[in-house]
Amino acid sequence: MRNVCCVHVGEEVNVQSVHENSEKVAQKGFGKRRTRAEKVGRLQYILERIRLLEGKIGQIDLRTRTMMAGLREWMSFEPSYIQKVTCEDEVDVEIITCLMQKGVGGSLPSAIASELGEYGLKRWDVTRRIQRMNKKLMKELGQKVAEKRGHQWAPTSFLTDVWE
C-alpha cells in the first residue's frame, strides 16, 4: 500500500504535487546512503581499518619469515643487519662487542657489566638484554646471539660466522 499525502484546497484534492516529488526522488535513487564511518562512528571505523591492515601486515611478515627460513642456508648476513634486528641502543651493541672480544670461552654477566661500567649496568641487566636480543633474532632468523655455557654467556657459532 502506498502512502499518498493529499492536500485539500477547497473541495478539490491536489495530488499532483505529491507525484512530482516522488518522481524527483525516483530519479535520484533512494537518496544519500550513509558511509560505514557515519554508521559506526569515525574513530571506530578508523580502528577497524587499522586492525584489518595490521592483520594483513602480520600475514606478510609470516610469509617473509617462511621464505627466509627456506633460503637461510644460501644467505650471508652482515653484522650491521644483525645489530639492526637485535639491538635497541648502543648498550646492546657494546654487549655484543664484549661477547665477540671474549670469544668462544664466553664471559660472566658481572664481568660484562663491570666492563661497561659507564652505562651503570648490573649483571641481571646484561642477562636480560642478551635474552631479549636472543628472542628478537630467534623470531627473525631462527638463530641466537649468545648461549649459556655454565654461568657464562658465549657467542653462538652463527654470530661468530657473521662477525668474521
Protein Blocks (a to p, Z undefined) as FASTA:
>chain_A
ZZdddddehjaccfklmmmmmmmmmmnonbjaddfklmnopklmmmmmmmmmmmmmmmmm
mmmmmmmmmmmmmpccdfklmmmmmpmblmlmmmmmmmmmnomnopafklmmmmmmmnop
afklmmmmmmmmmmmmmmmnopafbdcehjaccddfklmmmmZZ
